[in-house]
């Protein structure tokens, strides 16, 4: 088990030949775009990649979804009660 994880992703796009994403755990993630002749068109350094952080983000999204669903369920139940009260009158 190493503290350094390097992951490379290569994606073909239209205008440029490749976008290469290189990720090194706890360092940084760089996205480099190459021209058709192989020269570097540009690059962007992004925040460090951390699998634990990514898992936390996913967990937060799941929790928020659960809260949203519960809120929608409560609103639907309240609306149903209103409708039932209308018919009882």
PDB file of N, CA, C and O in Angstrom:
ATOM      1  N   UNK A   1       0.854  -1.187   0.000  1.00  0.00           N
ATOM      2  CA  UNK A   1       0.000   0.000   0.000  1.00  0.00           C
ATOM      3  C   UNK A   1       0.890   1.238   0.000  1.00  0.00           C
ATOM      4  O   UNK A   1       1.710   1.428   0.899  1.00  0.00           O
ATOM      5  N   UNK A   2       0.721   2.062  -1.005  1.00  0.00           N
ATOM      6  CA  UNK A   2       1.578   3.231  -1.170  1.00  0.00           C
ATOM      7  C   UNK A   2       0.785   4.512  -0.961  1.00  0.00           C
ATOM      8  O   UNK A   2      -0.426   4.546  -1.181  1.00  0.00           O
ATOM      9  N   UNK A   3       1.467   5.556  -0.539  1.00  0.00           N
ATOM     10  CA  UNK A   3       0.831   6.860  -0.393  1.00  0.00           C
ATOM     11  C   UNK A   3       0.734   7.589  -1.722  1.00  0.00           C
ATOM     12  O   UNK A   3       0.032   8.594  -1.837  1.00  0.00           O
ATOM     13  N   UNK A   4       1.432   7.087  -2.714  1.00  0.00           N
ATOM     14  CA  UNK A   4       1.416   7.747  -4.017  1.00  0.00           C
ATOM     15  C   UNK A   4       0.641   6.881  -5.002  1.00  0.00           C
ATOM     16  O   UNK A   4       1.005   5.736  -5.268  1.00  0.00           O
ATOM     17  N   UNK A   5      -0.418   7.444  -5.527  1.00  0.00           N
ATOM     18  CA  UNK A   5      -1.221   6.754  -6.525  1.00  0.00           C
ATOM     19  C   UNK A   5      -1.272   7.663  -7.740  1.00  0.00           C
ATOM     20  O   UNK A   5      -1.711   8.809  -7.644  1.00  0.00           O
ATOM     21  N   UNK A   6      -0.832   7.166  -8.865  1.00  0.00           N
ATOM     22  CA  UNK A   6      -0.877   7.955 -10.090  1.00  0.00           C
ATOM     23  C   UNK A   6      -1.893   7.311 -11.019  1.00  0.00           C
ATOM     24  O   UNK A   6      -1.840   6.111 -11.287  1.00  0.00           O
ATOM     25  N   UNK A   7      -2.806   8.117 -11.499  1.00  0.00           N
ATOM     26  CA  UNK A   7      -3.838   7.621 -12.398  1.00  0.00           C
ATOM     27  C   UNK A   7      -3.842   8.522 -13.620  1.00  0.00           C
ATOM     28  O   UNK A   7      -3.858   9.745 -13.483  1.00  0.00           O
ATOM     29  N   UNK A   8      -3.826   7.952 -14.785  1.00  0.00           N
ATOM     30  CA  UNK A   8      -3.862   8.749 -16.012  1.00  0.00           C
ATOM     31  C   UNK A   8      -5.110   8.399 -16.808  1.00  0.00           C
ATOM     32  O   UNK A   8      -5.433   7.226 -16.992  1.00  0.00           O
ATOM     33  N   UNK A   9      -5.801   9.418 -17.274  1.00  0.00           N
ATOM     34  CA  UNK A   9      -6.974   9.228 -18.116  1.00  0.00           C
ATOM     35  C   UNK A   9      -6.746  10.018 -19.397  1.00  0.00           C
ATOM     36  O   UNK A   9      -6.374  11.191 -19.359  1.00  0.00           O
ATOM     37  N   UNK A  10      -6.969   9.373 -20.513  1.00  0.00           N
ATOM     38  CA  UNK A  10      -6.781  10.043 -21.800  1.00  0.00           C
ATOM     39  C   UNK A  10      -8.124  10.067 -22.529  1.00  0.00           C
ATOM     40  O   UNK A  10      -8.748   9.026 -22.732  1.00  0.00           O
ATOM     41  N   UNK A  11      -8.555  11.249 -22.914  1.00  0.00           N
ATOM     42  CA  UNK A  11      -9.831  11.393 -23.617  1.00  0.00           C
ATOM     43  C   UNK A  11      -9.606  12.111 -24.939  1.00  0.00           C
ATOM     44  O   UNK A  11      -8.953  13.153 -24.986  1.00  0.00           O
ATOM     45  N   UNK A  12     -10.147  11.550 -26.005  1.00  0.00           N
ATOM     46  CA  UNK A  12     -10.046  12.179 -27.319  1.00  0.00           C
ATOM     47  C   UNK A  12     -11.150  13.226 -27.431  1.00  0.00           C
ATOM     48  O   UNK A  12     -12.293  12.973 -27.050  1.00  0.00           O
ATOM     49  N   UNK A  13     -10.808  14.396 -27.953  1.00  0.00           N
ATOM     50  CA  UNK A  13     -11.844  15.399 -28.197  1.00  0.00           C
ATOM     51  C   UNK A  13     -11.713  15.923 -29.619  1.00  0.00           C
ATOM     52  O   UNK A  13     -10.816  15.508 -30.353  1.00  0.00           O
ATOM     53  N   UNK A  14     -12.584  16.815 -30.006  1.00  0.00           N
ATOM     54  CA  UNK A  14     -12.621  17.271 -31.383  1.00  0.00           C
ATOM     55  C   UNK A  14     -11.503  18.197 -31.797  1.00  0.00           C
ATOM     56  O   UNK A  14     -10.722  17.853 -32.684  1.00  0.00           O
ATOM     57  N   UNK A  15     -11.400  19.353 -31.187  1.00  0.00           N
ATOM     58  CA  UNK A  15     -10.450  20.374 -31.600  1.00  0.00           C
ATOM     59  C   UNK A  15      -9.013  19.959 -31.324  1.00  0.00           C
ATOM     60  O   UNK A  15      -8.125  20.157 -32.153  1.00  0.00           O
ATOM     61  N   UNK A  16      -8.797  19.382 -30.148  1.00  0.00           N
ATOM     62  CA  UNK A  16      -7.464  18.932 -29.789  1.00  0.00           C
ATOM     63  C   UNK A  16      -7.439  17.412 -29.843  1.00  0.00           C
ATOM     64  O   UNK A  16      -8.490  16.772 -29.883  1.00  0.00           O
ATOM     65  N   UNK A  17      -6.277  16.849 -29.844  1.00  0.00           N
ATOM     66  CA  UNK A  17      -6.179  15.402 -29.961  1.00  0.00           C
ATOM     67  C   UNK A  17      -6.517  14.716 -28.648  1.00  0.00           C
ATOM     68  O   UNK A  17      -7.344  13.804 -28.627  1.00  0.00           O
ATOM     69  N   UNK A  18      -5.898  15.134 -27.558  1.00  0.00           N
ATOM     70  CA  UNK A  18      -6.110  14.432 -26.298  1.00  0.00           C
ATOM     71  C   UNK A  18      -6.181  15.390 -25.121  1.00  0.00           C
ATOM     72  O   UNK A  18      -5.510  16.422 -25.098  1.00  0.00           O
ATOM     73  N   UNK A  19      -6.997  15.035 -24.154  1.00  0.00           N
ATOM     74  CA  UNK A  19      -6.933  15.629 -22.826  1.00  0.00           C
ATOM     75  C   UNK A  19      -6.387  14.532 -21.931  1.00  0.00           C
ATOM     76  O   UNK A  19      -6.965  13.447 -21.860  1.00  0.00           O
ATOM     77  N   UNK A  20      -5.302  14.791 -21.259  1.00  0.00           N
ATOM     78  CA  UNK A  20      -4.692  13.802 -20.377  1.00  0.00           C
ATOM     79  C   UNK A  20      -4.839  14.290 -18.941  1.00  0.00           C
ATOM     80  O   UNK A  20      -4.389  15.384 -18.601  1.00  0.00           O
ATOM     81  N   UNK A  21      -5.462  13.483 -18.112  1.00  0.00           N
ATOM     82  CA  UNK A  21      -5.605  13.821 -16.698  1.00  0.00           C
ATOM     83  C   UNK A  21      -4.676  12.926 -15.903  1.00  0.00           C
ATOM     84  O   UNK A  21      -4.785  11.701 -15.960  1.00  0.00           O
ATOM     85  N   UNK A  22      -3.768  13.530 -15.169  1.00  0.00           N
ATOM     86  CA  UNK A  22      -2.840  12.779 -14.321  1.00  0.00           C
ATOM     87  C   UNK A  22      -3.154  13.136 -12.880  1.00  0.00           C
ATOM     88  O   UNK A  22      -3.167  14.308 -12.506  1.00  0.00           O
ATOM     89  N   UNK A  23      -3.405  12.120 -12.084  1.00  0.00           N
ATOM     90  CA  UNK A  23      -3.765  12.338 -10.690  1.00  0.00           C
ATOM     91  C   UNK A  23      -2.755  11.653  -9.795  1.00  0.00           C
ATOM     92  O   UNK A  23      -2.474  10.466  -9.961  1.00  0.00           O
ATOM     93  N   UNK A  24      -2.208  12.393  -8.851  1.00  0.00           N
ATOM     94  CA  UNK A  24      -1.306  11.821  -7.850  1.00  0.00           C
ATOM     95  C   UNK A  24      -1.901  12.109  -6.480  1.00  0.00           C
ATOM     96  O   UNK A  24      -2.135  13.266  -6.131  1.00  0.00           O
ATOM     97  N   UNK A  25      -2.145  11.061  -5.708  1.00  0.00           N
ATOM     98  CA  UNK A  25      -2.784  11.209  -4.400  1.00  0.00           C
ATOM     99  C   UNK A  25      -1.984  12.163  -3.529  1.00  0.00           C
ATOM    100  O   UNK A  25      -0.758  12.080  -3.448  1.00  0.00           O
ATOM    101  N   UNK A  26      -2.705  13.074  -2.875  1.00  0.00           N
ATOM    102  CA  UNK A  26      -2.146  14.046  -1.935  1.00  0.00           C
ATOM    103  C   UNK A  26      -1.159  15.019  -2.569  1.00  0.00           C
ATOM    104  O   UNK A  26      -0.423  15.698  -1.854  1.00  0.00           O
ATOM    105  N   UNK A  27      -1.129  15.098  -3.879  1.00  0.00           N
ATOM    106  CA  UNK A  27      -0.290  16.122  -4.511  1.00  0.00           C
ATOM    107  C   UNK A  27      -1.190  17.038  -5.327  1.00  0.00           C
ATOM    108  O   UNK A  27      -1.608  18.090  -4.845  1.00  0.00           O
ATOM    109  N   UNK A  28      -1.485  16.651  -6.539  1.00  0.00           N
ATOM    110  CA  UNK A  28      -2.362  17.478  -7.357  1.00  0.00           C
ATOM    111  C   UNK A  28      -2.866  16.676  -8.532  1.00  0.00           C
ATOM    112  O   UNK A  28      -2.378  15.584  -8.827  1.00  0.00           O
ATOM    113  N   UNK A  29      -3.842  17.238  -9.186  1.00  0.00           N
ATOM    114  CA  UNK A  29      -4.361  16.632 -10.403  1.00  0.00           C
ATOM    115  C   UNK A  29      -4.137  17.649 -11.508  1.00  0.00           C
ATOM    116  O   UNK A  29      -4.519  18.812 -11.375  1.00  0.00           O
ATOM    117  N   UNK A  30      -3.530  17.222 -12.580  1.00  0.00           N
ATOM    118  CA  UNK A  30      -3.263  18.114 -13.699  1.00  0.00           C
ATOM    119  C   UNK A  30      -4.000  17.608 -14.930  1.00  0.00           C
ATOM    120  O   UNK A  30      -3.981  16.415 -15.232  1.00  0.00           O
ATOM    121  N   UNK A  31      -4.646  18.521 -15.633  1.00  0.00           N
ATOM    122  CA  UNK A  31      -5.282  18.183 -16.897  1.00  0.00           C
ATOM    123  C   UNK A  31      -4.503  18.907 -17.977  1.00  0.00           C
ATOM    124  O   UNK A  31      -4.426  20.136 -17.986  1.00  0.00           O
ATOM    125  N   UNK A  32      -3.926  18.137 -18.886  1.00  0.00           N
ATOM    126  CA  UNK A  32      -3.089  18.705 -19.939  1.00  0.00           C
ATOM    127  C   UNK A  32      -3.753  18.421 -21.285  1.00  0.00           C
ATOM    128  O   UNK A  32      -4.156  17.289 -21.552  1.00  0.00           O
ATOM    129  N   UNK A  33      -3.868  19.437 -22.126  1.00  0.00           N
ATOM    130  CA  UNK A  33      -4.458  19.283 -23.448  1.00  0.00           C
ATOM    131  C   UNK A  33      -3.360  19.401 -24.491  1.00  0.00           C
ATOM    132  O   UNK A  33      -2.567  20.343 -24.481  1.00  0.00           O
ATOM    133  N   UNK A  34      -3.329  18.425 -25.390  1.00  0.00           N
ATOM    134  CA  UNK A  34      -2.309  18.405 -26.438  1.00  0.00           C
ATOM    135  C   UNK A  34      -2.901  18.843 -27.769  1.00  0.00           C
ATOM    136  O   UNK A  34      -4.058  18.551 -28.072  1.00  0.00           O
ATOM    137  N   UNK A  35      -2.088  19.554 -28.568  1.00  0.00           N
ATOM    138  CA  UNK A  35      -2.462  19.897 -29.931  1.00  0.00           C
ATOM    139  C   UNK A  35      -2.280  18.672 -30.820  1.00  0.00           C
ATOM    140  O   UNK A  35      -1.717  17.662 -30.398  1.00  0.00           O
ATOM    141  N   UNK A  36      -2.765  18.776 -32.058  1.00  0.00           N
ATOM    142  CA  UNK A  36      -2.649  17.648 -32.984  1.00  0.00           C
ATOM    143  C   UNK A  36      -1.202  17.279 -33.276  1.00  0.00           C
ATOM    144  O   UNK A  36      -0.899  16.124 -33.574  1.00  0.00           O
ATOM    145  N   UNK A  37      -0.307  18.265 -33.191  1.00  0.00           N
ATOM    146  CA  UNK A  37       1.107  17.972 -33.453  1.00  0.00           C
ATOM    147  C   UNK A  37       1.831  17.434 -32.217  1.00  0.00           C
ATOM    148  O   UNK A  37       3.034  17.177 -32.264  1.00  0.00           O
ATOM    149  N   UNK A  38       1.105  17.264 -31.120  1.00  0.00           N
ATOM    150  CA  UNK A  38       1.710  16.715 -29.905  1.00  0.00           C
ATOM    151  C   UNK A  38       2.196  17.770 -28.928  1.00  0.00           C
ATOM    152  O   UNK A  38       2.574  17.444 -27.803  1.00  0.00           O
ATOM    153  N   UNK A  39       2.191  19.032 -29.343  1.00  0.00           N
ATOM    154  CA  UNK A  39       2.617  20.084 -28.421  1.00  0.00           C
ATOM    155  C   UNK A  39       1.526  20.336 -27.377  1.00  0.00           C
ATOM    156  O   UNK A  39       0.357  20.014 -27.590  1.00  0.00           O
ATOM    157  N   UNK A  40       1.926  20.908 -26.265  1.00  0.00           N
ATOM    158  CA  UNK A  40       0.984  21.160 -25.177  1.00  0.00           C
ATOM    159  C   UNK A  40       0.185  22.426 -25.469  1.00  0.00           C
ATOM    160  O   UNK A  40       0.755  23.503 -25.639  1.00  0.00           O
ATOM    161  N   UNK A  41      -1.137  22.289 -25.525  1.00  0.00           N
ATOM    162  CA  UNK A  41      -2.015  23.433 -25.770  1.00  0.00           C
ATOM    163  C   UNK A  41      -2.264  24.192 -24.480  1.00  0.00           C
ATOM    164  O   UNK A  41      -2.463  25.406 -24.496  1.00  0.00           O
ATOM    165  N   UNK A  42      -2.254  23.488 -23.378  1.00  0.00           N
ATOM    166  CA  UNK A  42      -2.489  24.126 -22.093  1.00  0.00           C
ATOM    167  C   UNK A  42      -2.648  23.083 -21.016  1.00  0.00           C
ATOM    168  O   UNK A  42      -2.788  21.893 -21.298  1.00  0.00           O
ATOM    169  N   UNK A  43      -2.626  23.541 -19.775  1.00  0.00           N
ATOM    170  CA  UNK A  43      -2.837  22.617 -18.667  1.00  0.00           C
ATOM    171  C   UNK A  43      -3.463  23.366 -17.509  1.00  0.00           C
ATOM    172  O   UNK A  43      -3.391  24.592 -17.416  1.00  0.00           O
ATOM    173  N   UNK A  44      -4.077  22.597 -16.632  1.00  0.00           N
ATOM    174  CA  UNK A  44      -4.747  23.172 -15.475  1.00  0.00           C
ATOM    175  C   UNK A  44      -4.451  22.287 -14.271  1.00  0.00           C
ATOM    176  O   UNK A  44      -4.617  21.069 -14.332  1.00  0.00           O
ATOM    177  N   UNK A  45      -4.016  22.897 -13.190  1.00  0.00           N
ATOM    178  CA  UNK A  45      -3.770  22.179 -11.940  1.00  0.00           C
ATOM    179  C   UNK A  45      -5.031  22.283 -11.092  1.00  0.00           C
ATOM    180  O   UNK A  45      -5.557  23.374 -10.873  1.00  0.00           O
ATOM    181  N   UNK A  46      -5.502  21.151 -10.625  1.00  0.00           N
ATOM    182  CA  UNK A  46      -6.713  21.130  -9.808  1.00  0.00           C
ATOM    183  C   UNK A  46      -6.371  20.684  -8.399  1.00  0.00           C
ATOM    184  O   UNK A  46      -5.219  20.363  -8.105  1.00  0.00           O
ATOM    185  N   UNK A  47      -7.375  20.665  -7.526  1.00  0.00           N
ATOM    186  CA  UNK A  47      -7.143  20.301  -6.127  1.00  0.00           C
ATOM    187  C   UNK A  47      -6.632  18.863  -6.020  1.00  0.00           C
ATOM    188  O   UNK A  47      -6.877  18.049  -6.911  1.00  0.00           O
ATOM    189  N   UNK A  48      -5.936  18.556  -4.948  1.00  0.00           N
ATOM    190  CA  UNK A  48      -5.414  17.196  -4.776  1.00  0.00           C
ATOM    191  C   UNK A  48      -6.523  16.151  -4.795  1.00  0.00           C
ATOM    192  O   UNK A  48      -7.638  16.387  -4.330  1.00  0.00           O
ATOM    193  N   UNK A  49      -6.189  15.008  -5.339  1.00  0.00           N
ATOM    194  CA  UNK A  49      -7.126  13.887  -5.358  1.00  0.00           C
ATOM    195  C   UNK A  49      -6.934  13.090  -4.084  1.00  0.00           C
ATOM    196  O   UNK A  49      -5.818  12.692  -3.750  1.00  0.00           O
ATOM    197  N   UNK A  50      -8.012  12.864  -3.385  1.00  0.00           N
ATOM    198  CA  UNK A  50      -7.960  12.085  -2.153  1.00  0.00           C
ATOM    199  C   UNK A  50      -9.167  11.154  -2.141  1.00  0.00           C
ATOM    200  O   UNK A  50     -10.302  11.618  -2.027  1.00  0.00           O
ATOM    201  N   UNK A  51      -8.939   9.847  -2.257  1.00  0.00           N
ATOM    202  CA  UNK A  51     -10.068   8.907  -2.293  1.00  0.00           C
ATOM    203  C   UNK A  51     -11.005   9.057  -1.096  1.00  0.00           C
ATOM    204  O   UNK A  51     -12.219   8.913  -1.243  1.00  0.00           O
ATOM    205  N   UNK A  52     -10.455   9.345   0.087  1.00  0.00           N
ATOM    206  CA  UNK A  52     -11.304   9.516   1.271  1.00  0.00           C
ATOM    207  C   UNK A  52     -12.217  10.726   1.099  1.00  0.00           C
ATOM    208  O   UNK A  52     -13.396  10.683   1.452  1.00  0.00           O
ATOM    209  N   UNK A  53     -11.657  11.808   0.550  1.00  0.00           N
ATOM    210  CA  UNK A  53     -12.437  13.027   0.328  1.00  0.00           C
ATOM    211  C   UNK A  53     -13.542  12.772  -0.698  1.00  0.00           C
ATOM    212  O   UNK A  53     -14.668  13.245  -0.544  1.00  0.00           O
ATOM    213  N   UNK A  54     -13.205  12.020  -1.745  1.00  0.00           N
ATOM    214  CA  UNK A  54     -14.199  11.693  -2.764  1.00  0.00           C
ATOM    215  C   UNK A  54     -15.321  10.855  -2.157  1.00  0.00           C
ATOM    216  O   UNK A  54     -16.492  11.065  -2.474  1.00  0.00           O
ATOM    217  N   UNK A  55     -14.970   9.906  -1.285  1.00  0.00           N
ATOM    218  CA  UNK A  55     -15.975   9.070  -0.623  1.00  0.00           C
ATOM    219  C   UNK A  55     -16.856   9.920   0.288  1.00  0.00           C
ATOM    220  O   UNK A  55     -18.065   9.701   0.365  1.00  0.00           O
ATOM    221  N   UNK A  56     -16.255  10.887   0.974  1.00  0.00           N
ATOM    222  CA  UNK A  56     -17.026  11.785   1.844  1.00  0.00           C
ATOM    223  C   UNK A  56     -18.011  12.619   1.022  1.00  0.00           C
ATOM    224  O   UNK A  56     -19.157  12.813   1.429  1.00  0.00           O
ATOM    225  N   UNK A  57     -17.563  13.109  -0.132  1.00  0.00           N
ATOM    226  CA  UNK A  57     -18.449  13.888  -0.999  1.00  0.00           C
ATOM    227  C   UNK A  57     -19.637  13.035  -1.437  1.00  0.00           C
ATOM    228  O   UNK A  57     -20.778  13.496  -1.432  1.00  0.00           O
ATOM    229  N   UNK A  58     -19.357  11.785  -1.817  1.00  0.00           N
ATOM    230  CA  UNK A  58     -20.425  10.884  -2.246  1.00  0.00           C
ATOM    231  C   UNK A  58     -21.400  10.629  -1.104  1.00  0.00           C
ATOM    232  O   UNK A  58     -22.614  10.627  -1.310  1.00  0.00           O
ATOM    233  N   UNK A  59     -20.873  10.416   0.099  1.00  0.00           N
ATOM    234  CA  UNK A  59     -21.727  10.177   1.263  1.00  0.00           C
ATOM    235  C   UNK A  59     -22.602  11.397   1.559  1.00  0.00           C
ATOM    236  O   UNK A  59     -23.775  11.253   1.905  1.00  0.00           O
ATOM    237  N   UNK A  60     -22.034  12.594   1.423  1.00  0.00           N
ATOM    238  CA  UNK A  60     -22.808  13.818   1.647  1.00  0.00           C
ATOM    239  C   UNK A  60     -23.947  13.939   0.636  1.00  0.00           C
ATOM    240  O   UNK A  60     -25.052  14.356   0.982  1.00  0.00           O
ATOM    241  N   UNK A  61     -23.670  13.571  -0.613  1.00  0.00           N
ATOM    242  CA  UNK A  61     -24.717  13.612  -1.634  1.00  0.00           C
ATOM    243  C   UNK A  61     -25.835  12.626  -1.314  1.00  0.00           C
ATOM    244  O   UNK A  61     -27.014  12.937  -1.486  1.00  0.00           O
ATOM    245  N   UNK A  62     -25.458  11.432  -0.847  1.00  0.00           N
ATOM    246  CA  UNK A  62     -26.458  10.426  -0.473  1.00  0.00           C
ATOM    247  C   UNK A  62     -27.313  10.941   0.677  1.00  0.00           C
ATOM    248  O   UNK A  62     -28.539  10.828   0.643  1.00  0.00           O
ATOM    249  N   UNK A  63     -26.669  11.506   1.694  1.00  0.00           N
ATOM    250  CA  UNK A  63     -27.406  12.032   2.851  1.00  0.00           C
ATOM    251  C   UNK A  63     -28.344  13.165   2.442  1.00  0.00           C
ATOM    252  O   UNK A  63     -29.482  13.232   2.908  1.00  0.00           O
ATOM    253  N   UNK A  64     -27.866  14.052   1.573  1.00  0.00           N
ATOM    254  CA  UNK A  64     -28.712  15.155   1.112  1.00  0.00           C
ATOM    255  C   UNK A  64     -29.901  14.617   0.325  1.00  0.00           C
ATOM    256  O   UNK A  64     -31.015  15.124   0.459  1.00  0.00           O
ATOM    257  N   UNK A  65     -29.671  13.598  -0.491  1.00  0.00           N
ATOM    258  CA  UNK A  65     -30.768  12.992  -1.250  1.00  0.00           C
ATOM    259  C   UNK A  65     -31.803  12.397  -0.309  1.00  0.00           C
ATOM    260  O   UNK A  65     -33.006  12.545  -0.527  1.00  0.00           O
ATOM    261  N   UNK A  66     -31.334  11.720   0.741  1.00  0.00           N
ATOM    262  CA  UNK A  66     -32.263  11.144   1.721  1.00  0.00           C
ATOM    263  C   UNK A  66     -33.096  12.238   2.388  1.00  0.00           C
ATOM    264  O   UNK A  66     -34.306  12.091   2.564  1.00  0.00           O
ATOM    265  N   UNK A  67     -32.433  13.335   2.756  1.00  0.00           N
ATOM    266  CA  UNK A  67     -33.149  14.449   3.386  1.00  0.00           C
ATOM    267  C   UNK A  67     -34.182  15.039   2.429  1.00  0.00           C
ATOM    268  O   UNK A  67     -35.307  15.343   2.826  1.00  0.00           O
ATOM    269  N   UNK A  68     -33.788  15.199   1.162  1.00  0.00           N
ATOM    270  CA  UNK A  68     -34.709  15.748   0.165  1.00  0.00           C
ATOM    271  C   UNK A  68     -35.927  14.842  -0.014  1.00  0.00           C
ATOM    272  O   UNK A  68     -37.060  15.317  -0.090  1.00  0.00           O
ATOM    273  N   UNK A  69     -35.681  13.540  -0.081  1.00  0.00           N
ATOM    274  CA  UNK A  69     -36.776  12.583  -0.251  1.00  0.00           C
ATOM    275  C   UNK A  69     -37.703  12.622   0.956  1.00  0.00           C
ATOM    276  O   UNK A  69     -38.925  12.616   0.802  1.00  0.00           O
ATOM    277  N   UNK A  70     -37.133  12.660   2.152  1.00  0.00           N
ATOM    278  CA  UNK A  70     -37.945  12.722   3.371  1.00  0.00           C
ATOM    279  C   UNK A  70     -38.780  13.998   3.401  1.00  0.00           C
ATOM    280  O   UNK A  70     -39.951  13.971   3.781  1.00  0.00           O
ATOM    281  N   UNK A  71     -38.180  15.108   3.003  1.00  0.00           N
ATOM    282  CA  UNK A  71     -38.899  16.381   2.958  1.00  0.00           C
ATOM    283  C   UNK A  71     -40.052  16.313   1.956  1.00  0.00           C
ATOM    284  O   UNK A  71     -41.156  16.774   2.244  1.00  0.00           O
ATOM    285  N   UNK A  72     -39.795  15.744   0.791  1.00  0.00           N
ATOM    286  CA  UNK A  72     -40.840  15.612  -0.229  1.00  0.00           C
ATOM    287  C   UNK A  72     -41.949  14.683   0.255  1.00  0.00           C
ATOM    288  O   UNK A  72     -43.126  14.931  -0.009  1.00  0.00           O
ATOM    289  N   UNK A  73     -41.580  13.618   0.961  1.00  0.00           N
ATOM    290  CA  UNK A  73     -42.563  12.680   1.492  1.00  0.00           C
ATOM    291  C   UNK A  73     -43.473  13.381   2.501  1.00  0.00           C
ATOM    292  O   UNK A  73     -44.691  13.198   2.486  1.00  0.00           O
ATOM    293  N   UNK A  74     -42.867  14.182   3.374  1.00  0.00           N
ATOM    294  CA  UNK A  74     -43.649  14.916   4.374  1.00  0.00           C
ATOM    295  C   UNK A  74     -44.601  15.905   3.705  1.00  0.00           C
ATOM    296  O   UNK A  74     -45.762  16.015   4.101  1.00  0.00           O
ATOM    297  N   UNK A  75     -44.113  16.623   2.693  1.00  0.00           N
ATOM    298  CA  UNK A  75     -44.964  17.579   1.981  1.00  0.00           C
ATOM    299  C   UNK A  75     -46.132  16.865   1.302  1.00  0.00           C
ATOM    300  O   UNK A  75     -47.262  17.354   1.312  1.00  0.00           O
ATOM    301  N   UNK A  76     -45.847  15.704   0.712  1.00  0.00           N
ATOM    302  CA  UNK A  76     -46.906  14.934   0.053  1.00  0.00           C
ATOM    303  C   UNK A  76     -47.935  14.458   1.075  1.00  0.00           C
ATOM    304  O   UNK A  76     -49.137  14.492   0.809  1.00  0.00           O
ATOM    305  N   UNK A  77     -47.465  14.014   2.247  1.00  0.00           N
ATOM    306  CA  UNK A  77     -48.379  13.561   3.304  1.00  0.00           C
ATOM    307  C   UNK A  77     -49.245  14.719   3.793  1.00  0.00           C
ATOM    308  O   UNK A  77     -50.442  14.543   4.021  1.00  0.00           O
ATOM    309  N   UNK A  78     -48.649  15.901   3.955  1.00  0.00           N
ATOM    310  CA  UNK A  78     -49.415  17.078   4.378  1.00  0.00           C
ATOM    311  C   UNK A  78     -50.479  17.439   3.347  1.00  0.00           C
ATOM    312  O   UNK A  78     -51.615  17.758   3.698  1.00  0.00           O
ATOM    313  N   UNK A  79     -50.099  17.385   2.078  1.00  0.00           N
ATOM    314  CA  UNK A  79     -51.047  17.701   1.002  1.00  0.00           C
ATOM    315  C   UNK A  79     -52.181  16.679   0.989  1.00  0.00           C
ATOM    316  O   UNK A  79     -53.344  17.040   0.804  1.00  0.00           O
ATOM    317  N   UNK A  80     -51.844  15.405   1.186  1.00  0.00           N
ATOM    318  CA  UNK A  80     -52.854  14.355   1.218  1.00  0.00           C
ATOM    319  C   UNK A  80     -53.824  14.587   2.376  1.00  0.00           C
ATOM    320  O   UNK A  80     -55.032  14.407   2.221  1.00  0.00           O
ATOM    321  N   UNK A  81     -53.298  14.987   3.536  1.00  0.00           N
ATOM    322  CA  UNK A  81     -54.156  15.296   4.682  1.00  0.00           C
ATOM    323  C   UNK A  81     -55.091  16.463   4.378  1.00  0.00           C
ATOM    324  O   UNK A  81     -56.266  16.436   4.747  1.00  0.00           O
ATOM    325  N   UNK A  82     -54.568  17.489   3.704  1.00  0.00           N
ATOM    326  CA  UNK A  82     -55.402  18.632   3.319  1.00  0.00           C
ATOM    327  C   UNK A  82     -56.551  18.179   2.418  1.00  0.00           C
ATOM    328  O   UNK A  82     -57.696  18.596   2.594  1.00  0.00           O
ATOM    329  N   UNK A  83     -56.229  17.333   1.465  1.00  0.00           N
ATOM    330  CA  UNK A  83     -57.249  16.837   0.529  1.00  0.00           C
ATOM    331  C   UNK A  83     -58.296  16.018   1.278  1.00  0.00           C
ATOM    332  O   UNK A  83     -59.495  16.159   1.035  1.00  0.00           O
ATOM    333  N   UNK A  84     -57.840  15.164   2.186  1.00  0.00           N
ATOM    334  CA  UNK A  84     -58.773  14.347   2.967  1.00  0.00           C
ATOM    335  C   UNK A  84     -59.683  15.227   3.816  1.00  0.00           C
ATOM    336  O   UNK A  84     -60.879  14.954   3.928  1.00  0.00           O
ATOM    337  N   UNK A  85     -59.131  16.275   4.414  1.00  0.00           N
ATOM    338  CA  UNK A  85     -59.935  17.192   5.229  1.00  0.00           C
ATOM    339  C   UNK A  85     -60.991  17.898   4.372  1.00  0.00           C
ATOM    340  O   UNK A  85     -62.109  18.137   4.829  1.00  0.00           O
ATOM    341  N   UNK A  86     -60.634  18.226   3.143  1.00  0.00           N
ATOM    342  CA  UNK A  86     -61.570  18.880   2.229  1.00  0.00           C
ATOM    343  C   UNK A  86     -62.758  17.968   1.945  1.00  0.00           C
ATOM    344  O   UNK A  86     -63.903  18.419   1.922  1.00  0.00           O
ATOM    345  N   UNK A  87     -62.480  16.675   1.727  1.00  0.00           N
ATOM    346  CA  UNK A  87     -63.559  15.737   1.425  1.00  0.00           C
ATOM    347  C   UNK A  87     -64.415  15.427   2.644  1.00  0.00           C
ATOM    348  O   UNK A  87     -65.582  15.064   2.497  1.00  0.00           O
ATOM    349  N   UNK A  88     -63.861  15.561   3.841  1.00  0.00           N
ATOM    350  CA  UNK A  88     -64.624  15.287   5.062  1.00  0.00           C
ATOM    351  C   UNK A  88     -65.638  16.387   5.355  1.00  0.00           C
ATOM    352  O   UNK A  88     -66.628  16.155   6.049  1.00  0.00           O
ATOM    353  N   UNK A  89     -65.390  17.586   4.826  1.00  0.00           N
ATOM    354  CA  UNK A  89     -66.280  18.732   5.104  1.00  0.00           C
ATOM    355  C   UNK A  89     -67.567  18.650   4.369  1.00  0.00           C
ATOM    356  O   UNK A  89     -68.412  19.536   4.502  1.00  0.00           O
TER     357      UNK A  89
END
